[in-house]
Amino acid sequence: EHNIEGVNTYSLHPGVVRTELGRHFNETLFWGARKIIGFMLFPFMKSSELGAQTTIYCAVDEKCANETGLYYADCVPTNTSPKAERDEDCKKLWDMSVELVKLGDYNPFTAPDPGVKSN
C-alpha cells in the first residue's frame, strides 16, 4: 500500500521460548500456575538461542534480501492465521498500537522534510 523502497519487513513467530515472561503467572492467574503451565509447555519450548534463529535468519540471510512482507516460523515462510489477514483487525491493531505508544499523528510512511531540523 505504501511505496517504501529498500526496506524489507518480516513478521515471525519465534516459537515457544523458555524465558522469564511467565514469572508472574502465580500472581496474575493462580498460585502454582507457573509450575503447571511450565510443565505442560516444557517439551515444546525452545532455548533462547533457538528462539532467536528465525529473527537472525530474516535479518542476515541473503535469500531474504529480495523478499518482504512474509511471515516466518522456523526460518521458513509460512501462512498466517486467517484472522491476521482481516483488514479490519489489522487496522484495529495498528490504531491500538499507535495509541499505546503515544505516536499521535505520526505517520511512519512519510519522510520528514529535509529542511526541518529535528530536536
N, CA, C and O atoms as CSV, one atom per row, in Angstrom:
chain,resi,resn,atom,element,x,y,z
A,1,GLU,N,N,0.832,-1.191,0.000
A,1,GLU,CA,C,0.000,0.000,0.000
A,1,GLU,C,C,0.871,1.246,0.000
A,1,GLU,O,O,0.599,2.196,-0.734
A,2,HIS,N,N,1.909,1.248,0.815
A,2,HIS,CA,C,2.828,2.390,0.865
A,2,HIS,C,C,4.103,1.979,0.147
A,2,HIS,O,O,4.637,0.898,0.396
A,3,ASN,N,N,4.583,2.817,-0.722
A,3,ASN,CA,C,5.749,2.503,-1.528
A,3,ASN,C,C,7.014,2.908,-0.778
A,3,ASN,O,O,7.466,4.049,-0.880
A,4,ILE,N,N,7.569,1.989,-0.044
A,4,ILE,CA,C,8.802,2.236,0.698
A,4,ILE,C,C,9.870,1.349,0.074
A,4,ILE,O,O,9.909,0.145,0.325
A,5,GLU,N,N,10.726,1.940,-0.730
A,5,GLU,CA,C,11.747,1.169,-1.423
A,5,GLU,C,C,12.950,0.941,-0.521
A,5,GLU,O,O,13.325,1.804,0.272
A,6,GLY,N,N,13.545,-0.236,-0.657
A,6,GLY,CA,C,14.758,-0.548,0.079
A,6,GLY,C,C,14.538,-0.974,1.516
A,6,GLY,O,O,15.504,-1.169,2.253
A,7,VAL,N,N,13.292,-1.122,1.931
A,7,VAL,CA,C,13.001,-1.556,3.297
A,7,VAL,C,C,12.266,-2.886,3.223
A,7,VAL,O,O,11.190,-2.978,2.633
A,8,ASN,N,N,12.845,-3.902,3.818
A,8,ASN,CA,C,12.194,-5.205,3.866
A,8,ASN,C,C,11.552,-5.381,5.237
A,8,ASN,O,O,12.138,-5.027,6.260
A,9,THR,N,N,10.345,-5.933,5.242
A,9,THR,CA,C,9.663,-6.183,6.507
A,9,THR,C,C,9.324,-7.659,6.617
A,9,THR,O,O,9.035,-8.323,5.621
A,10,TYR,N,N,9.362,-8.157,7.836
A,10,TYR,CA,C,9.048,-9.553,8.103
A,10,TYR,C,C,8.247,-9.620,9.394
A,10,TYR,O,O,8.444,-8.821,10.310
A,11,SER,N,N,7.361,-10.568,9.446
A,11,SER,CA,C,6.709,-10.930,10.696
A,11,SER,C,C,7.172,-12.348,10.984
A,11,SER,O,O,7.440,-13.123,10.066
A,12,LEU,N,N,7.262,-12.679,12.255
A,12,LEU,CA,C,7.722,-14.031,12.553
A,12,LEU,C,C,7.214,-14.509,13.897
A,12,LEU,O,O,6.813,-13.725,14.757
A,13,HIS,N,N,7.246,-15.808,14.045
A,13,HIS,CA,C,6.916,-16.449,15.316
A,13,HIS,C,C,8.179,-17.175,15.760
A,13,HIS,O,O,8.624,-18.100,15.080
A,14,PRO,N,N,8.763,-16.778,16.882
A,14,PRO,CA,C,9.995,-17.420,17.323
A,14,PRO,C,C,9.770,-18.815,17.905
A,14,PRO,O,O,10.727,-19.556,18.130
A,15,GLY,N,N,8.522,-19.170,18.146
A,15,GLY,CA,C,8.216,-20.425,18.823
A,15,GLY,C,C,7.956,-20.149,20.293
A,15,GLY,O,O,7.954,-18.996,20.724
A,16,VAL,N,N,7.738,-21.191,21.049
A,16,VAL,CA,C,7.536,-21.052,22.492
A,16,VAL,C,C,8.921,-21.123,23.121
A,16,VAL,O,O,9.553,-22.179,23.133
A,17,VAL,N,N,9.384,-20.004,23.637
A,17,VAL,CA,C,10.763,-19.875,24.106
A,17,VAL,C,C,10.798,-19.838,25.631
A,17,VAL,O,O,9.979,-19.176,26.270
A,18,ARG,N,N,11.769,-20.567,26.205
A,18,ARG,CA,C,11.958,-20.547,27.664
A,18,ARG,C,C,12.530,-19.192,28.070
A,18,ARG,O,O,13.707,-18.905,27.849
A,19,THR,N,N,11.680,-18.373,28.661
A,19,THR,CA,C,12.103,-17.063,29.152
A,19,THR,C,C,11.474,-16.858,30.524
A,19,THR,O,O,10.811,-17.748,31.056
A,20,GLU,N,N,11.685,-15.705,31.075
A,20,GLU,CA,C,11.079,-15.350,32.356
A,20,GLU,C,C,9.768,-14.590,32.179
A,20,GLU,O,O,9.270,-14.005,33.142
A,21,LEU,N,N,9.195,-14.583,30.974
A,21,LEU,CA,C,7.959,-13.841,30.744
A,21,LEU,C,C,6.809,-14.338,31.616
A,21,LEU,O,O,5.906,-13.570,31.945
A,22,GLY,N,N,6.835,-15.599,31.986
A,22,GLY,CA,C,5.753,-16.145,32.804
A,22,GLY,C,C,6.012,-16.088,34.297
A,22,GLY,O,O,5.316,-16.748,35.069
A,23,ARG,N,N,7.002,-15.309,34.720
A,23,ARG,CA,C,7.381,-15.302,36.133
A,23,ARG,C,C,6.289,-14.790,37.061
A,23,ARG,O,O,6.331,-15.055,38.263
A,24,HIS,N,N,5.316,-14.065,36.530
A,24,HIS,CA,C,4.248,-13.531,37.378
A,24,HIS,C,C,2.939,-14.300,37.234
A,24,HIS,O,O,1.902,-13.843,37.715
A,25,PHE,N,N,2.971,-15.454,36.584
A,25,PHE,CA,C,1.747,-16.240,36.416
A,25,PHE,C,C,1.075,-16.539,37.753
A,25,PHE,O,O,-0.151,-16.496,37.855
A,26,ASN,N,N,1.872,-16.842,38.778
A,26,ASN,CA,C,1.277,-17.176,40.079
A,26,ASN,C,C,0.466,-16.018,40.639
A,26,ASN,O,O,-0.579,-16.237,41.251
A,27,GLU,N,N,0.933,-14.784,40.437
A,27,GLU,CA,C,0.212,-13.618,40.952
A,27,GLU,C,C,-0.961,-13.232,40.056
A,27,GLU,O,O,-2.000,-12.797,40.553
A,28,THR,N,N,-0.808,-13.385,38.741
A,28,THR,CA,C,-1.860,-12.926,37.830
A,28,THR,C,C,-2.910,-13.991,37.541
A,28,THR,O,O,-4.055,-13.650,37.243
A,29,LEU,N,N,-2.561,-15.249,37.618
A,29,LEU,CA,C,-3.532,-16.314,37.353
A,29,LEU,C,C,-3.957,-16.969,38.665
A,29,LEU,O,O,-5.021,-16.662,39.204
A,30,PHE,N,N,-3.132,-17.858,39.166
A,30,PHE,CA,C,-3.396,-18.523,40.443
A,30,PHE,C,C,-2.096,-19.139,40.927
A,30,PHE,O,O,-1.176,-19.372,40.143
A,31,TRP,N,N,-2.026,-19.400,42.229
A,31,TRP,CA,C,-0.819,-19.973,42.797
A,31,TRP,C,C,-0.574,-21.333,42.154
A,31,TRP,O,O,-1.480,-22.163,42.089
A,32,GLY,N,N,0.636,-21.560,41.684
A,32,GLY,CA,C,1.011,-22.813,41.042
A,32,GLY,C,C,0.877,-22.797,39.520
A,32,GLY,O,O,1.282,-23.743,38.845
A,33,ALA,N,N,0.307,-21.716,38.983
A,33,ALA,CA,C,0.089,-21.644,37.532
A,33,ALA,C,C,1.403,-21.739,36.766
A,33,ALA,O,O,1.478,-22.398,35.728
A,34,ARG,N,N,2.430,-21.085,37.276
A,34,ARG,CA,C,3.714,-21.089,36.572
A,34,ARG,C,C,4.253,-22.507,36.448
A,34,ARG,O,O,4.733,-22.902,35.386
A,35,LYS,N,N,4.177,-23.261,37.518
A,35,LYS,CA,C,4.690,-24.628,37.509
A,35,LYS,C,C,3.861,-25.524,36.580
A,35,LYS,O,O,4.413,-26.323,35.823
A,36,ILE,N,N,2.547,-25.383,36.645
A,36,ILE,CA,C,1.665,-26.208,35.812
A,36,ILE,C,C,1.865,-25.885,34.334
A,36,ILE,O,O,2.051,-26.785,33.514
A,37,ILE,N,N,1.827,-24.604,34.002
A,37,ILE,CA,C,1.985,-24.199,32.599
A,37,ILE,C,C,3.375,-24.570,32.094
A,37,ILE,O,O,3.526,-25.073,30.981
A,38,GLY,N,N,4.387,-24.318,32.919
A,38,GLY,CA,C,5.750,-24.669,32.538
A,38,GLY,C,C,5.915,-26.158,32.292
A,38,GLY,O,O,6.583,-26.563,31.340
A,39,PHE,N,N,5.310,-26.978,33.147
A,39,PHE,CA,C,5.396,-28.432,32.998
A,39,PHE,C,C,4.742,-28.888,31.691
A,39,PHE,O,O,5.269,-29.748,30.985
A,40,MET,N,N,3.579,-28.292,31.383
A,40,MET,CA,C,2.857,-28.685,30.169
A,40,MET,C,C,3.580,-28.227,28.903
A,40,MET,O,O,3.581,-28.940,27.899
A,41,LEU,N,N,4.187,-27.056,28.942
A,41,LEU,CA,C,4.814,-26.497,27.743
A,41,LEU,C,C,6.285,-26.869,27.579
A,41,LEU,O,O,6.824,-26.764,26.477
A,42,PHE,N,N,6.942,-27.302,28.652
A,42,PHE,CA,C,8.385,-27.537,28.607
A,42,PHE,C,C,8.828,-28.397,27.422
A,42,PHE,O,O,9.821,-28.060,26.776
A,43,PRO,N,N,8.132,-29.496,27.111
A,43,PRO,CA,C,8.591,-30.321,25.976
A,43,PRO,C,C,8.572,-29.586,24.634
A,43,PRO,O,O,9.248,-29.999,23.692
A,44,PHE,N,N,7.807,-28.508,24.543
A,44,PHE,CA,C,7.680,-27.778,23.289
A,44,PHE,C,C,8.501,-26.487,23.265
A,44,PHE,O,O,8.527,-25.786,22.254
A,45,MET,N,N,9.163,-26.175,24.363
A,45,MET,CA,C,9.883,-24.908,24.472
A,45,MET,C,C,11.261,-24.974,23.819
A,45,MET,O,O,11.922,-26.012,23.804
A,46,LYS,N,N,11.665,-23.829,23.285
A,46,LYS,CA,C,12.992,-23.677,22.694
A,46,LYS,C,C,13.879,-22.891,23.653
A,46,LYS,O,O,13.392,-22.128,24.488
A,47,SER,N,N,15.172,-23.087,23.522
A,47,SER,CA,C,16.121,-22.245,24.254
A,47,SER,C,C,16.078,-20.848,23.637
A,47,SER,O,O,15.543,-20.659,22.545
A,48,SER,N,N,16.642,-19.882,24.339
A,48,SER,CA,C,16.705,-18.517,23.799
A,48,SER,C,C,17.463,-18.490,22.477
A,48,SER,O,O,17.087,-17.772,21.551
A,49,GLU,N,N,18.531,-19.276,22.397
A,49,GLU,CA,C,19.335,-19.319,21.177
A,49,GLU,C,C,18.513,-19.842,19.999
A,49,GLU,O,O,18.564,-19.276,18.908
A,50,LEU,N,N,17.762,-20.914,20.215
A,50,LEU,CA,C,16.936,-21.454,19.134
A,50,LEU,C,C,15.778,-20.520,18.804
A,50,LEU,O,O,15.392,-20.391,17.642
A,51,GLY,N,N,15.227,-19.873,19.818
A,51,GLY,CA,C,14.134,-18.936,19.588
A,51,GLY,C,C,14.559,-17.733,18.763
A,51,GLY,O,O,13.738,-17.127,18.074
A,52,ALA,N,N,15.838,-17.385,18.828
A,52,ALA,CA,C,16.347,-16.223,18.086
A,52,ALA,C,C,16.668,-16.543,16.630
A,52,ALA,O,O,16.876,-15.626,15.837
A,53,GLN,N,N,16.712,-17.810,16.264
A,53,GLN,CA,C,17.183,-18.190,14.932
A,53,GLN,C,C,16.372,-17.588,13.788
A,53,GLN,O,O,16.953,-17.147,12.796
A,54,THR,N,N,15.051,-17.560,13.901
A,54,THR,CA,C,14.242,-17.025,12.803
A,54,THR,C,C,14.455,-15.523,12.657
A,54,THR,O,O,14.504,-15.008,11.540
A,55,THR,N,N,14.582,-14.820,13.776
A,55,THR,CA,C,14.857,-13.382,13.722
A,55,THR,C,C,16.202,-13.131,13.045
A,55,THR,O,O,16.311,-12.275,12.168
A,56,ILE,N,N,17.208,-13.870,13.450
A,56,ILE,CA,C,18.543,-13.719,12.864
A,56,ILE,C,C,18.512,-14.072,11.377
A,56,ILE,O,O,19.102,-13.374,10.553
A,57,TYR,N,N,17.829,-15.145,11.046
A,57,TYR,CA,C,17.718,-15.569,9.643
A,57,TYR,C,C,17.142,-14.449,8.781
A,57,TYR,O,O,17.700,-14.115,7.736
A,58,CYS,N,N,16.030,-13.873,9.217
A,58,CYS,CA,C,15.391,-12.801,8.437
A,58,CYS,C,C,16.294,-11.572,8.322
A,58,CYS,O,O,16.244,-10.855,7.323
A,59,ALA,N,N,17.113,-11.332,9.334
A,59,ALA,CA,C,17.964,-10.140,9.340
A,59,ALA,C,C,19.209,-10.290,8.473
A,59,ALA,O,O,19.678,-9.303,7.905
A,60,VAL,N,N,19.757,-11.500,8.357
A,60,VAL,CA,C,21.066,-11.622,7.707
A,60,VAL,C,C,21.135,-12.565,6.511
A,60,VAL,O,O,22.093,-12.483,5.743
A,61,ASP,N,N,20.181,-13.442,6.320
A,61,ASP,CA,C,20.284,-14.386,5.212
A,61,ASP,C,C,20.063,-13.676,3.876
A,61,ASP,O,O,19.101,-12.926,3.713
A,62,GLU,N,N,20.957,-13.921,2.934
A,62,GLU,CA,C,20.888,-13.242,1.634
A,62,GLU,C,C,19.616,-13.576,0.861
A,62,GLU,O,O,19.164,-12.765,0.053
A,63,LYS,N,N,19.029,-14.752,1.090
A,63,LYS,CA,C,17.790,-15.110,0.393
A,63,LYS,C,C,16.655,-14.164,0.774
A,63,LYS,O,O,15.741,-13.934,-0.019
A,64,CYS,N,N,16.713,-13.622,1.975
A,64,CYS,CA,C,15.657,-12.716,2.441
A,64,CYS,C,C,15.804,-11.309,1.870
A,64,CYS,O,O,14.873,-10.509,1.959
A,65,ALA,N,N,16.938,-11.002,1.295
A,65,ALA,CA,C,17.187,-9.644,0.800
A,65,ALA,C,C,16.217,-9.240,-0.303
A,65,ALA,O,O,15.956,-8.053,-0.495
A,66,ASN,N,N,15.687,-10.210,-1.024
A,66,ASN,CA,C,14.762,-9.915,-2.123
A,66,ASN,C,C,13.315,-10.210,-1.758
A,66,ASN,O,O,12.443,-10.227,-2.626
A,67,GLU,N,N,13.059,-10.442,-0.480
A,67,GLU,CA,C,11.703,-10.747,-0.018
A,67,GLU,C,C,11.248,-9.672,0.953
A,67,GLU,O,O,12.067,-9.028,1.609
A,68,THR,N,N,9.967,-9.484,1.038
A,68,THR,CA,C,9.422,-8.563,2.029
A,68,THR,C,C,7.960,-8.910,2.273
A,68,THR,O,O,7.275,-9.429,1.391
A,69,GLY,N,N,7.493,-8.616,3.479
A,69,GLY,CA,C,6.087,-8.813,3.803
A,69,GLY,C,C,5.694,-10.245,4.091
A,69,GLY,O,O,4.503,-10.556,4.125
A,70,LEU,N,N,6.661,-11.128,4.300
A,70,LEU,CA,C,6.342,-12.532,4.558
A,70,LEU,C,C,6.290,-12.821,6.055
A,70,LEU,O,O,6.834,-12.072,6.867
A,71,TYR,N,N,5.634,-13.907,6.397
A,71,TYR,CA,C,5.534,-14.374,7.784
A,71,TYR,C,C,6.370,-15.647,7.894
A,71,TYR,O,O,6.198,-16.579,7.109
A,72,TYR,N,N,7.272,-15.679,8.868
A,72,TYR,CA,C,8.197,-16.793,9.030
A,72,TYR,C,C,7.973,-17.532,10.344
A,72,TYR,O,O,7.598,-16.939,11.356
A,73,ALA,N,N,8.212,-18.826,10.304
A,73,ALA,CA,C,8.285,-19.661,11.503
A,73,ALA,C,C,9.350,-20.713,11.223
A,73,ALA,O,O,9.369,-21.304,10.143
A,74,ASP,N,N,10.213,-20.945,12.162
A,74,ASP,CA,C,11.314,-21.905,11.999
A,74,ASP,C,C,12.106,-21.657,10.710
A,74,ASP,O,O,12.449,-22.595,9.990
A,75,CYS,N,N,12.384,-20.401,10.437
A,75,CYS,CA,C,13.234,-19.964,9.320
A,75,CYS,C,C,12.664,-20.248,7.935
A,75,CYS,O,O,13.411,-20.268,6.957
A,76,VAL,N,N,11.368,-20.465,7.833
A,76,VAL,CA,C,10.746,-20.644,6.518
A,76,VAL,C,C,9.473,-19.811,6.441
A,76,VAL,O,O,8.772,-19.650,7.440
A,77,PRO,N,N,9.171,-19.278,5.247
A,77,PRO,CA,C,7.905,-18.559,5.095
A,77,PRO,C,C,6.737,-19.517,5.317
A,77,PRO,O,O,6.774,-20.663,4.870
A,78,THR,N,N,5.727,-19.056,5.992
A,78,THR,CA,C,4.557,-19.886,6.271
A,78,THR,C,C,3.307,-19.019,6.231
A,78,THR,O,O,3.398,-17.792,6.180
A,79,ASN,N,N,2.162,-19.644,6.253
A,79,ASN,CA,C,0.903,-18.903,6.233
A,79,ASN,C,C,0.573,-18.365,7.614
A,79,ASN,O,O,0.862,-18.995,8.632
A,80,THR,N,N,-0.032,-17.200,7.629
A,80,THR,CA,C,-0.507,-16.638,8.890
A,80,THR,C,C,-1.886,-17.201,9.188
A,80,THR,O,O,-2.487,-17.892,8.366
A,81,SER,N,N,-2.362,-16.896,10.357
A,81,SER,CA,C,-3.733,-17.236,10.717
A,81,SER,C,C,-4.670,-16.424,9.829
A,81,SER,O,O,-4.363,-15.274,9.518
A,82,PRO,N,N,-5.798,-16.985,9.415
A,82,PRO,CA,C,-6.756,-16.204,8.616
A,82,PRO,C,C,-7.182,-14.911,9.319
A,82,PRO,O,O,-7.491,-13.920,8.657
A,83,LYS,N,N,-7.200,-14.917,10.643
A,83,LYS,CA,C,-7.567,-13.710,11.392
A,83,LYS,C,C,-6.564,-12.581,11.150
A,83,LYS,O,O,-6.930,-11.406,11.180
A,84,ALA,N,N,-5.311,-12.937,10.914
A,84,ALA,CA,C,-4.275,-11.924,10.688
A,84,ALA,C,C,-4.397,-11.276,9.318
A,84,ALA,O,O,-3.727,-10.280,9.047
A,85,GLU,N,N,-5.224,-11.814,8.467
A,85,GLU,CA,C,-5.403,-11.288,7.113
A,85,GLU,C,C,-6.567,-10.306,7.010
A,85,GLU,O,O,-6.743,-9.666,5.973
A,86,ARG,N,N,-7.359,-10.179,8.066
A,86,ARG,CA,C,-8.543,-9.319,8.004
A,86,ARG,C,C,-8.145,-7.862,8.179
A,86,ARG,O,O,-7.581,-7.482,9.205
A,87,ASP,N,N,-8.445,-7.047,7.166
A,87,ASP,CA,C,-8.075,-5.628,7.181
A,87,ASP,C,C,-8.619,-4.904,8.405
A,87,ASP,O,O,-7.934,-4.061,8.984
A,88,GLU,N,N,-9.839,-5.225,8.800
A,88,GLU,CA,C,-10.450,-4.566,9.956
A,88,GLU,C,C,-9.641,-4.831,11.228
A,88,GLU,O,O,-9.407,-3.918,12.021
A,89,ASP,N,N,-9.217,-6.076,11.418
A,89,ASP,CA,C,-8.420,-6.414,12.595
A,89,ASP,C,C,-7.031,-5.780,12.529
A,89,ASP,O,O,-6.499,-5.344,13.550
A,90,CYS,N,N,-6.441,-5.726,11.329
A,90,CYS,CA,C,-5.124,-5.097,11.164
A,90,CYS,C,C,-5.182,-3.617,11.521
A,90,CYS,O,O,-4.299,-3.103,12.207
A,91,LYS,N,N,-6.217,-2.939,11.059
A,91,LYS,CA,C,-6.374,-1.513,11.366
A,91,LYS,C,C,-6.582,-1.305,12.860
A,91,LYS,O,O,-6.026,-0.375,13.445
A,92,LYS,N,N,-7.379,-2.164,13.473
A,92,LYS,CA,C,-7.635,-2.060,14.913
A,92,LYS,C,C,-6.325,-2.235,15.696
A,92,LYS,O,O,-6.061,-1.490,16.639
A,93,LEU,N,N,-5.519,-3.206,15.309
A,93,LEU,CA,C,-4.230,-3.428,15.971
A,93,LEU,C,C,-3.309,-2.230,15.773
A,93,LEU,O,O,-2.648,-1.793,16.715
A,94,TRP,N,N,-3.260,-1.694,14.549
A,94,TRP,CA,C,-2.427,-0.520,14.274
A,94,TRP,C,C,-2.862,0.654,15.140
A,94,TRP,O,O,-2.037,1.280,15.805
A,95,ASP,N,N,-4.160,0.953,15.132
A,95,ASP,CA,C,-4.676,2.096,15.892
A,95,ASP,C,C,-4.401,1.939,17.383
A,95,ASP,O,O,-4.030,2.901,18.056
A,96,MET,N,N,-4.583,0.732,17.895
A,96,MET,CA,C,-4.331,0.479,19.312
A,96,MET,C,C,-2.842,0.649,19.631
A,96,MET,O,O,-2.488,1.198,20.675
A,97,SER,N,N,-1.976,0.180,18.737
A,97,SER,CA,C,-0.531,0.313,18.942
A,97,SER,C,C,-0.112,1.776,18.947
A,97,SER,O,O,0.681,2.192,19.792
A,98,VAL,N,N,-0.643,2.565,18.002
A,98,VAL,CA,C,-0.343,3.998,17.937
A,98,VAL,C,C,-0.759,4.675,19.236
A,98,VAL,O,O,-0.038,5.523,19.761
A,99,GLU,N,N,-1.919,4.298,19.751
A,99,GLU,CA,C,-2.412,4.892,20.996
A,99,GLU,C,C,-1.542,4.488,22.185
A,99,GLU,O,O,-1.190,5.332,23.010
A,100,LEU,N,N,-1.197,3.214,22.279
A,100,LEU,CA,C,-0.424,2.728,23.422
A,100,LEU,C,C,0.979,3.318,23.486
A,100,LEU,O,O,1.489,3.582,24.575
A,101,VAL,N,N,1.605,3.527,22.336
A,101,VAL,CA,C,2.958,4.098,22.340
A,101,VAL,C,C,2.949,5.606,22.150
A,101,VAL,O,O,3.999,6.236,22.017
A,102,LYS,N,N,1.744,6.177,22.139
A,102,LYS,CA,C,1.551,7.630,22.103
A,102,LYS,C,C,2.220,8.284,20.891
A,102,LYS,O,O,2.939,9.274,21.025
A,103,LEU,N,N,1.972,7.718,19.712
A,103,LEU,CA,C,2.523,8.294,18.485
A,103,LEU,C,C,1.721,9.481,17.978
A,103,LEU,O,O,2.227,10.271,17.180
A,104,GLY,N,N,0.491,9.618,18.424
A,104,GLY,CA,C,-0.339,10.734,17.978
A,104,GLY,C,C,-0.581,10.691,16.485
A,104,GLY,O,O,-1.036,9.680,15.950
A,105,ASP,N,N,-0.274,11.797,15.806
A,105,ASP,CA,C,-0.497,11.887,14.365
A,105,ASP,C,C,0.711,11.439,13.548
A,105,ASP,O,O,0.724,11.612,12.329
A,106,TYR,N,N,1.712,10.876,14.186
A,106,TYR,CA,C,2.917,10.436,13.486
A,106,TYR,C,C,2.562,9.431,12.390
A,106,TYR,O,O,1.799,8.494,12.622
A,107,ASN,N,N,3.110,9.630,11.216
A,107,ASN,CA,C,2.898,8.713,10.104
A,107,ASN,C,C,4.257,8.185,9.662
A,107,ASN,O,O,5.039,8.931,9.072
A,108,PRO,N,N,4.556,6.913,9.933
A,108,PRO,CA,C,5.870,6.376,9.579
A,108,PRO,C,C,6.072,6.226,8.078
A,108,PRO,O,O,7.176,5.918,7.629
A,109,PHE,N,N,5.019,6.441,7.300
A,109,PHE,CA,C,5.112,6.253,5.863
A,109,PHE,C,C,5.387,7.542,5.105
A,109,PHE,O,O,5.360,7.562,3.874
A,110,THR,N,N,5.651,8.619,5.839
A,110,THR,CA,C,6.015,9.870,5.189
A,110,THR,C,C,7.407,10.264,5.648
A,110,THR,O,O,7.739,10.146,6.827
A,111,ALA,N,N,8.204,10.725,4.729
A,111,ALA,CA,C,9.567,11.138,5.058
A,111,ALA,C,C,9.533,12.530,5.669
A,111,ALA,O,O,8.733,13.370,5.257
A,112,PRO,N,N,10.400,12.782,6.655
A,112,PRO,CA,C,10.460,14.129,7.226
A,112,PRO,C,C,10.990,15.122,6.197
A,112,PRO,O,O,11.738,14.755,5.291
A,113,ASP,N,N,10.601,16.351,6.347
A,113,ASP,CA,C,11.062,17.423,5.466
A,113,ASP,C,C,12.554,17.625,5.712
A,113,ASP,O,O,12.944,17.934,6.838
A,114,PRO,N,N,13.412,17.459,4.683
A,114,PRO,CA,C,14.856,17.586,4.888
A,114,PRO,C,C,15.275,18.987,5.334
A,114,PRO,O,O,16.369,19.156,5.871
A,115,GLY,N,N,14.428,19.987,5.121
A,115,GLY,CA,C,14.754,21.347,5.523
A,115,GLY,C,C,14.450,21.635,6.983
A,115,GLY,O,O,14.801,22.700,7.491
A,116,VAL,N,N,13.794,20.686,7.669
A,116,VAL,CA,C,13.421,20.890,9.071
A,116,VAL,C,C,14.375,20.097,9.949
A,116,VAL,O,O,14.524,18.886,9.786
A,117,LYS,N,N,15.026,20.795,10.888
A,117,LYS,CA,C,15.950,20.129,11.800
A,117,LYS,C,C,15.158,19.476,12.921
A,117,LYS,O,O,14.207,20.055,13.447
A,118,SER,N,N,15.568,18.246,13.283
A,118,SER,CA,C,14.905,17.562,14.394
A,118,SER,C,C,15.609,17.910,15.692
A,118,SER,O,O,16.766,18.327,15.692
A,119,ASN,N,N,14.902,17.734,16.794
A,119,ASN,CA,C,15.467,18.063,18.119
A,119,ASN,C,C,16.469,17.054,18.552
A,119,ASN,O,O,17.040,17.175,19.636
